[in-house]
Amino acid sequence: MLQFQHWLHTNDIPLQELQAQWLQEKAVRLHVLRLDEVHPVISGNKLFKLHYFLQLAKATPGKAISTFGGAYSNHLVATAYACKMNNIPCTGFVRGEKPATLSRTLQQCDEFGMQLRFLHRGEYAERCGLFEQHEHEIVVPEGGYHPLGAMGAALIMPYLELLQPSHICVDIGTATTLAGIIMEAGPRQKIEAIPVLKGLTDIPARLKYLTGRSAFSNLTVHDDYHFGGYAKYNAQLLDFMNDLYRSFRLPTDFVYTAKQAYAVFKLVEQNYFVPGSNIVFIHSGGLQGNASLPAGSLIF
Ligand SMILES: *Cc1c(COP(=O)(O)O)cnc(C)c1O
């Protein structure tokens, strides 16, 4: 297991088993890898995806990091906090005009010492995917979408070694986390991937860029669970999130992990998993994003 920094709880990431009559009836086991518990700010997959970029920056004292994200970006706030803890100067390029009041996410970025720069959408779109290394700065693409980000995400897999799941479920934004997992998965482990964007049709090309490989016979993409598109939601999803919390004390975020959990539950209900399946659902964090929901939407 990789040694992350002492301020992170990476030595004891919980694997929570969800226990319910209906899961027993289907004869499947379902665990959740609670990456959301690694740290309250730099939670979930973001820590892993950032790992090698941080290492690169730390190798040269004074080297800065800049990266990209929207007003509610989990990636921006995680980068801001990680840079603060490692004494790395950092800049966040934010999509769109500067708003009259900053979102809570951006306020936090600012508190952690990230310089915020607002980019018009066109310029943002042109620059947000770039990886660059300069003498005094590393430019990290939005969401860590780069082979180095995938290598970092691969560091999640040792946490599943004891469980030896038959199915690993993961949600997809940029597919960087999926790429890391798929690189390390055994040939008999099935990967069930749930895009949270509508019409994400270029997953094979993304995986090729991120991993250098192009054939993944153990991957299934389930693309009916985006709830209308990125960050879209409805009352059904919020009800599901509240039920999940009531039944299992499992908090999820409406952008990513709730959609994944919803998909996994539906797949179990539809007998997609054969009896005896040992399923793990990667809780990729992101709970801070729920602050953008209307007050009172959630019971947690
Ligand atoms: C950023 C994020 C993702 C997306 O991960 P990718 O590696 O971009 O696919 C998934 N879940 C949560 C909670 C996130 O914050």
The ligand as a MOL file (V3000), in Angstrom:
LIG
                    3D

  0  0  0     0  0            999 V3000
M  V30 BEGIN CTAB
M  V30 COUNTS 15 15 0 0 0
M  V30 BEGIN ATOM
M  V30 1 C -14.4350 13.7740 -10.1990 0
M  V30 2 C -15.3360 12.7070 -9.7320 0
M  V30 3 C -15.6190 11.5870 -10.5150 0
M  V30 4 C -15.1410 11.4450 -11.9340 0
M  V30 5 O -14.0030 10.6810 -12.0230 0
M  V30 6 P -13.2670 10.5100 -13.4270 0
M  V30 7 O -11.9600 9.9870 -13.0570 0
M  V30 8 O -13.1690 11.9010 -14.0110 0
M  V30 9 O -14.0760 9.6360 -14.2740 0
M  V30 10 C -16.4020 10.5820 -9.9760 0
M  V30 11 N -16.9350 10.7010 -8.7490 0
M  V30 12 C -16.7110 11.7900 -7.9710 0
M  V30 13 C -17.3490 11.8720 -6.6510 0
M  V30 14 C -15.9130 12.8150 -8.4360 0
M  V30 15 O -15.7120 13.9050 -7.6720 0
M  V30 END ATOM
M  V30 BEGIN BOND
M  V30 1 1 1 2
M  V30 2 1 2 3
M  V30 3 2 2 14
M  V30 4 1 3 4
M  V30 5 2 3 10
M  V30 6 1 4 5
M  V30 7 1 5 6
M  V30 8 2 6 7
M  V30 9 1 6 8
M  V30 10 1 6 9
M  V30 11 1 10 11
M  V30 12 2 11 12
M  V30 13 1 12 13
M  V30 14 1 12 14
M  V30 15 1 14 15
M  V30 END BOND
M  V30 END CTAB
M  END
